[in-house]
Amino acid sequence: MKKLLIATTALVATAGMASADITISGHAAAGIYSGLSNKDAKAAYVGKTFAAATKTASSTDSTTGVTTKGTITAAVATTTPNAVSDEKAAREALHTAQMNLAAAASSTTAKALADLENEVAMKTAELAIALSTAKSETFSGDGIYSNAGVDFTMTGATDNGISFSASVNIDAGMEVDTGDFELDGKDGGTAGLGSVSMTGDFGTLTFDDGGIENLYSDGLSNADVSYSTTVGAVSLTVAHDTAATSTGANSVSAGYTASGMAFTLTASEAAAGTSASLAVSYALNDSVTITADTDQAAGAESVQTIGASTTLNGVSVSVESANNSTWDVDLGYTAGGFALTYGVDETDGWTATATSALGGGATFAAGVDSNDSMYAGVSFAF
């Protein structure tokens, strides 16, 4: 990517600041698309809450004069977008509530039982509707996309050796996400502030309001500030979302590499508890790598995954399988500036892409998938 240095000499500031540089880079893209995802697969799932169902009743036996009271509570979880663990917790809570109905029958009047059964049935139906709606997905029609953007990157260092950076970007036009076959829509052409970071012997401190991905999963809420450092052979990053409540505010990542093995631990707070994942990879040789991980999402059963990848003479093969009956196979071929990829999973969903470097910062890219989605176009880097 070509970069234009604004000034032929560094911009010198005062107050202990040694120097600062500003660079400009640009990008543009144009092409055609058809049937891309509108990214609404989980839209109806957002904020859907199933409150607790509680019934209390009493009855007095006309012969003995004894009054019997009973209370049943059906606590149902809150569901959130893409949260499989919350979906599972909601279903289990409903099942437990239904089991409790029979157990409490001896101490609760028939009417109270009937009312609670109806309420639990209604919430079960609401959950089913929410989940089915959330899984429905719509796709775009045929169209063209064209967009352009400018990125400003500012870097510098203080007299005492602390380096700092900041970025601002301006993007306009219709944008597509070629990696996920999604239609991102129009960008308004307004300036956006990127991250502001400071790096020194203490590590790196980064500020980006709502722009730092959760370290455990990008499906969880973004963070606003992160801190990265190295302690011996361990790399450590902590991210914090200042707008979040006590649950879901923090995430952490730690990595360690030794003798060809790399260990990565990630964790995050969640409404149902703490989610954590431990991954390990081992390079058998220059071309073969073995991977394994165990993932325990809050409120869900742990998932263990194993995989292997190899690259030889421009041909790459990657396979991965998990104990929850999911698997992926990815194939690739690269020669010069040309690359082909093909991937398929347990749902028989597949994607195929092709890219070719045209020189001068231009690249042609095209892709199709099993949803009859497609795109083809050229991107430029300035």
C-alpha positions as CSV (number, residue, x, y, z in Angstrom):
1,M,0.0,0.0,0.0
2,K,1.4,3.4,-1.0
3,K,1.4,6.0,1.8
4,L,1.8,9.7,1.4
5,L,3.8,11.5,4.1
6,I,2.1,14.8,4.7
7,A,5.3,16.7,5.6
8,T,8.8,16.1,4.3
9,T,10.1,16.7,7.8
10,A,8.6,15.6,11.0
11,L,6.1,17.8,12.7
12,V,7.8,18.9,15.9
13,A,5.7,19.6,19.0
14,T,6.5,21.0,22.4
15,A,5.9,20.0,25.9
16,G,8.1,17.0,25.9
17,M,6.9,15.5,22.6
18,A,9.8,14.5,20.4
19,S,8.1,14.2,17.0
20,A,4.9,13.2,15.2
21,D,4.2,11.9,11.7
22,I,0.9,11.9,9.8
23,T,0.4,9.5,6.9
24,I,-2.6,9.1,4.5
25,S,-3.7,5.9,2.8
26,G,-6.7,5.3,0.7
27,H,-8.9,2.4,-0.6
28,A,-11.7,1.9,-3.1
29,A,-13.8,-1.0,-4.4
30,A,-16.4,-1.6,-7.1
31,G,-18.3,-4.6,-8.4
32,I,-21.5,-6.6,-8.6
33,Y,-23.4,-8.7,-6.0
34,S,-26.4,-11.0,-5.8
35,G,-28.2,-12.7,-2.9
36,L,-25.9,-11.5,-0.1
37,S,-27.0,-11.9,3.5
38,N,-28.7,-8.9,5.0
39,K,-27.2,-9.8,8.4
40,D,-30.6,-10.1,10.1
41,A,-30.5,-13.8,11.1
42,K,-30.6,-12.9,14.8
43,A,-32.5,-9.6,14.7
44,A,-35.7,-10.8,16.4
45,Y,-33.7,-12.5,19.1
46,V,-32.3,-9.2,20.5
47,G,-33.6,-8.2,23.9
48,K,-36.2,-11.0,24.1
49,T,-36.8,-11.7,27.8
50,F,-38.9,-14.4,29.4
51,A,-39.8,-13.3,32.9
52,A,-40.4,-15.6,35.8
53,A,-43.8,-17.2,36.1
54,T,-45.0,-17.5,39.7
55,K,-48.3,-18.6,41.1
56,T,-49.4,-18.8,44.7
57,A,-52.7,-20.3,45.9
58,S,-54.4,-21.5,49.0
59,S,-57.4,-23.7,49.7
60,T,-59.2,-24.7,52.9
61,D,-60.6,-28.1,53.4
62,S,-64.3,-27.8,54.4
63,T,-64.2,-30.9,56.7
64,T,-60.8,-30.4,58.5
65,G,-60.5,-26.7,58.3
66,V,-56.8,-27.1,57.2
67,T,-55.5,-24.5,54.8
68,T,-53.0,-25.6,52.2
69,K,-50.7,-23.1,50.4
70,G,-48.3,-23.6,47.5
71,T,-46.0,-21.5,45.3
72,I,-44.3,-22.5,42.1
73,T,-41.8,-20.3,40.2
74,A,-40.7,-21.0,36.7
75,A,-37.6,-18.9,36.2
76,V,-36.7,-18.5,32.6
77,A,-33.5,-17.1,31.2
78,T,-33.0,-14.0,29.1
79,T,-32.0,-14.7,25.5
80,T,-29.4,-12.6,23.6
81,P,-28.2,-12.6,20.0
82,N,-26.0,-15.5,19.0
83,A,-25.9,-16.8,22.5
84,V,-26.4,-20.6,22.3
85,S,-25.7,-20.9,26.0
86,D,-28.6,-18.6,26.8
87,E,-30.9,-20.5,24.5
88,K,-29.9,-23.7,26.2
89,A,-30.4,-22.2,29.6
90,A,-33.9,-20.9,28.7
91,R,-35.0,-24.3,27.4
92,E,-33.6,-26.1,30.5
93,A,-35.4,-23.5,32.8
94,L,-38.7,-24.2,31.1
95,H,-38.2,-28.0,31.4
96,T,-37.4,-27.6,35.1
97,A,-40.5,-25.5,35.6
98,Q,-42.6,-28.1,33.9
99,M,-41.1,-30.9,36.1
100,N,-41.8,-28.8,39.2
101,L,-45.5,-28.6,38.4
102,A,-46.0,-32.3,39.1
103,A,-43.8,-32.2,42.2
104,A,-45.8,-29.3,43.7
105,A,-49.2,-30.7,42.9
106,S,-49.9,-32.1,46.4
107,S,-49.5,-28.6,48.0
108,T,-51.1,-26.4,45.4
109,T,-54.7,-26.1,44.3
110,A,-55.7,-27.4,40.9
111,K,-56.5,-23.9,39.6
112,A,-53.1,-22.6,40.5
113,L,-51.5,-25.6,38.8
114,A,-53.6,-25.0,35.7
115,D,-52.8,-21.3,35.6
116,L,-49.1,-22.0,35.9
117,E,-49.2,-24.7,33.3
118,N,-50.8,-22.3,30.9
119,E,-48.2,-19.6,31.7
120,V,-45.3,-22.0,31.2
121,A,-46.9,-23.2,27.9
122,M,-47.2,-19.7,26.7
123,K,-43.6,-18.9,27.5
124,T,-42.5,-22.1,25.8
125,A,-44.4,-21.0,22.7
126,E,-42.9,-17.5,22.9
127,L,-39.4,-19.0,23.1
128,A,-40.0,-21.2,20.1
129,I,-41.3,-18.3,18.1
130,A,-38.4,-16.1,19.0
131,L,-35.8,-18.7,18.1
132,S,-37.4,-19.6,14.8
133,T,-37.7,-16.0,13.9
134,A,-34.1,-15.4,14.9
135,K,-32.9,-18.2,12.6
136,S,-34.7,-16.9,9.6
137,E,-32.4,-14.9,7.2
138,T,-33.2,-12.6,4.3
139,F,-30.9,-12.0,1.3
140,S,-30.4,-9.0,-0.9
141,G,-31.4,-8.8,-4.6
142,D,-29.0,-8.0,-7.4
143,G,-27.0,-4.8,-7.3
144,I,-23.7,-3.1,-7.7
145,Y,-21.4,-1.7,-5.0
146,S,-18.8,1.0,-5.1
147,N,-17.1,2.7,-2.2
148,A,-14.0,4.7,-1.3
149,G,-12.3,5.7,1.9
150,V,-9.3,7.7,3.3
151,D,-7.4,6.7,6.4
152,F,-5.3,9.1,8.5
153,T,-2.7,7.6,10.8
154,M,-0.9,9.7,13.3
155,T,2.2,8.4,15.2
156,G,4.8,9.9,17.4
157,A,6.9,9.5,20.5
158,T,7.6,11.5,23.6
159,D,11.1,12.4,24.9
160,N,10.9,9.7,27.5
161,G,10.3,7.0,25.0
162,I,6.5,6.5,25.0
163,S,5.1,6.0,21.5
164,F,1.6,7.0,20.7
165,S,-0.8,6.7,17.7
166,A,-4.3,7.6,16.6
167,S,-6.3,7.2,13.5
168,V,-9.3,8.8,11.7
169,N,-11.1,7.4,8.7
170,I,-13.7,8.6,6.2
171,D,-15.6,6.0,4.2
172,A,-18.5,6.5,1.7
173,G,-20.5,4.3,-0.7
174,M,-22.1,0.8,-0.7
175,E,-20.0,-1.8,1.1
176,V,-20.0,-5.6,1.0
177,D,-18.3,-8.0,3.4
178,T,-16.7,-10.5,1.0
179,G,-15.4,-12.7,3.8
180,D,-18.9,-13.4,5.2
181,F,-20.9,-12.8,2.0
182,E,-22.8,-10.0,3.7
183,L,-24.2,-6.7,2.4
184,D,-23.0,-4.1,4.8
185,G,-25.0,-1.3,3.2
186,K,-24.2,2.4,2.7
187,D,-21.6,4.3,4.6
188,G,-22.5,7.8,5.3
189,G,-19.1,9.4,4.5
190,T,-18.6,10.8,7.9
191,A,-15.3,10.9,9.8
192,G,-14.8,8.1,12.3
193,L,-12.3,8.1,15.2
194,G,-10.3,4.9,15.4
195,S,-8.2,3.8,18.4
196,V,-5.8,5.9,20.4
197,S,-3.0,4.0,21.9
198,M,0.2,4.6,24.0
199,T,3.1,2.1,24.2
200,G,6.1,2.0,26.5
201,D,7.9,-0.2,28.9
202,F,4.6,-0.6,30.8
203,G,2.9,-2.2,27.8
204,T,0.2,-0.8,25.5
205,L,-2.9,1.0,26.6
206,T,-5.6,1.4,23.9
207,F,-8.8,3.5,24.0
208,D,-11.5,3.0,21.4
209,D,-15.1,3.6,22.5
210,G,-17.1,0.5,21.6
211,G,-14.4,-0.5,19.1
212,I,-12.4,-3.2,20.8
213,E,-13.7,-6.7,20.2
214,N,-14.5,-8.9,23.2
215,L,-11.4,-11.1,23.6
216,Y,-13.4,-14.3,24.1
217,S,-16.0,-13.9,21.3
218,D,-16.9,-11.1,18.8
219,G,-20.5,-12.0,19.4
220,L,-20.3,-10.4,22.9
221,S,-20.3,-6.6,23.5
222,N,-17.3,-4.7,22.5
223,A,-14.9,-3.1,25.0
224,D,-13.8,0.5,25.3
225,V,-10.3,0.2,26.7
226,S,-7.6,-2.5,26.7
227,Y,-4.2,-3.1,28.3
228,S,-1.6,-5.5,26.8
229,T,1.8,-6.5,28.3
230,T,4.2,-9.3,28.4
231,V,5.1,-11.0,31.7
232,G,8.1,-13.3,31.1
233,A,7.1,-15.6,28.2
234,V,3.3,-14.9,28.7
235,S,1.5,-12.3,26.6
236,L,-1.5,-10.8,28.5
237,T,-4.4,-8.6,27.3
238,V,-7.3,-7.3,29.4
239,A,-10.3,-5.5,27.9
240,H,-13.0,-3.6,29.7
241,D,-16.5,-2.3,28.6
242,T,-17.2,0.8,30.7
243,A,-20.9,0.8,29.7
244,A,-21.6,-2.8,30.8
245,T,-22.9,-3.9,34.1
246,S,-20.9,-6.1,36.5
247,T,-21.5,-9.1,34.2
248,G,-20.0,-9.0,30.7
249,A,-17.8,-6.0,31.4
250,N,-14.4,-7.7,31.3
251,S,-12.6,-10.2,29.0
252,V,-9.0,-11.5,29.1
253,S,-6.6,-13.3,26.8
254,A,-3.2,-14.9,27.7
255,G,-0.8,-16.7,25.4
256,Y,2.4,-18.8,25.8
257,T,4.7,-20.3,23.2
258,A,7.5,-22.8,23.8
259,S,9.1,-25.6,21.7
260,G,6.7,-25.4,18.8
261,M,3.6,-25.4,21.0
262,A,1.3,-22.3,21.5
263,F,-1.2,-22.1,24.2
264,T,-4.0,-19.5,24.3
265,L,-6.5,-18.9,27.1
266,T,-9.5,-16.5,26.6
267,A,-12.3,-15.8,29.0
268,S,-15.1,-13.3,29.4
269,E,-17.9,-12.5,31.9
270,A,-21.4,-13.3,30.7
271,A,-24.9,-13.1,32.1
272,A,-24.9,-16.8,32.8
273,G,-21.4,-16.9,34.4
274,T,-17.9,-17.0,33.0
275,S,-17.1,-18.3,29.5
276,A,-13.6,-19.6,28.8
277,S,-11.7,-21.3,26.0
278,L,-8.2,-23.0,26.1
279,A,-6.6,-23.6,22.7
280,V,-3.3,-25.3,21.8
281,S,-1.4,-25.7,18.6
282,Y,1.7,-27.8,17.8
283,A,3.8,-27.4,14.7
284,L,4.9,-31.0,13.8
285,N,7.2,-29.6,11.0
286,D,7.3,-26.6,8.6
287,S,4.1,-27.8,6.8
288,V,1.9,-29.6,9.3
289,T,0.2,-28.1,12.4
290,I,-2.1,-29.9,14.9
291,T,-4.7,-27.9,16.9
292,A,-7.0,-28.7,19.8
293,D,-9.2,-26.6,22.1
294,T,-11.9,-26.9,24.7
295,D,-14.6,-24.2,24.9
296,Q,-16.9,-23.8,27.9
297,A,-19.5,-21.1,27.2
298,A,-21.4,-19.9,30.3
299,G,-24.5,-22.1,30.9
300,A,-23.6,-24.6,28.1
301,E,-21.9,-27.9,27.8
302,S,-18.2,-27.7,26.9
303,V,-17.2,-28.3,23.3
304,Q,-13.9,-30.0,22.4
305,T,-12.4,-29.5,18.9
306,I,-9.4,-31.1,17.2
307,G,-8.0,-30.1,13.8
308,A,-5.0,-30.3,11.5
309,S,-3.7,-28.2,8.7
310,T,-0.9,-28.6,6.1
311,T,0.5,-26.6,3.2
312,L,2.7,-28.1,0.4
313,N,3.6,-26.6,-3.0
314,G,0.9,-24.0,-2.8
315,V,-1.9,-26.5,-1.8
316,S,-3.4,-26.1,1.7
317,V,-5.7,-28.4,3.5
318,S,-7.4,-27.7,6.9
319,V,-9.8,-30.1,8.7
320,E,-11.6,-29.6,12.1
321,S,-14.1,-31.7,14.0
322,A,-15.9,-31.2,17.4
323,N,-17.7,-33.4,19.8
324,N,-21.0,-31.5,19.1
325,S,-21.1,-33.1,15.6
326,T,-19.8,-30.1,13.8
327,W,-16.9,-30.1,11.3
328,D,-15.2,-28.0,8.7
329,V,-13.0,-28.8,5.7
330,D,-11.1,-26.0,3.9
331,L,-9.0,-26.3,0.7
332,G,-6.8,-23.7,-0.9
333,Y,-4.4,-23.2,-3.8
334,T,-2.0,-20.3,-4.3
335,A,0.2,-19.6,-7.2
336,G,1.9,-16.3,-7.8
337,G,-0.8,-13.6,-7.1
338,F,-3.6,-16.0,-7.7
339,A,-5.5,-17.9,-5.0
340,L,-8.5,-20.3,-4.8
341,T,-10.3,-21.4,-1.7
342,Y,-13.2,-23.9,-1.0
343,G,-14.8,-24.7,2.3
344,V,-17.6,-27.0,3.4
345,D,-19.2,-27.9,6.8
346,E,-21.5,-30.4,8.4
347,T,-24.6,-28.5,7.1
348,D,-23.4,-29.0,3.5
349,G,-23.0,-25.3,3.4
350,W,-20.0,-24.3,1.2
351,T,-18.1,-21.3,-0.1
352,A,-15.8,-20.8,-3.0
353,T,-13.6,-17.8,-3.6
354,A,-11.0,-16.6,-6.1
355,T,-8.6,-13.6,-5.9
356,S,-5.9,-12.3,-8.3
357,A,-3.4,-9.5,-7.8
358,L,-3.6,-7.2,-10.8
359,G,-0.6,-5.1,-9.8
360,G,-0.4,-1.4,-8.8
361,G,-2.4,-2.1,-5.7
362,A,-5.4,-3.5,-7.5
363,T,-7.0,-7.0,-6.7
364,F,-9.8,-8.9,-8.4
365,A,-12.0,-11.0,-6.1
366,A,-15.1,-13.2,-6.7
367,G,-17.0,-15.7,-4.6
368,V,-20.1,-17.9,-4.5
369,D,-21.7,-20.0,-1.8
370,S,-24.4,-22.6,-1.2
371,N,-27.0,-19.8,-0.5
372,D,-26.7,-18.7,-4.2
373,S,-24.9,-15.6,-2.9
374,M,-22.2,-14.1,-5.2
375,Y,-20.0,-11.1,-5.6
376,A,-17.3,-10.1,-8.1
377,G,-15.3,-6.9,-8.2
378,V,-12.0,-5.1,-8.0
379,S,-10.5,-3.4,-4.9
380,F,-7.8,-0.7,-4.9
381,A,-5.2,0.3,-2.4
382,F,-3.6,3.8,-2.6
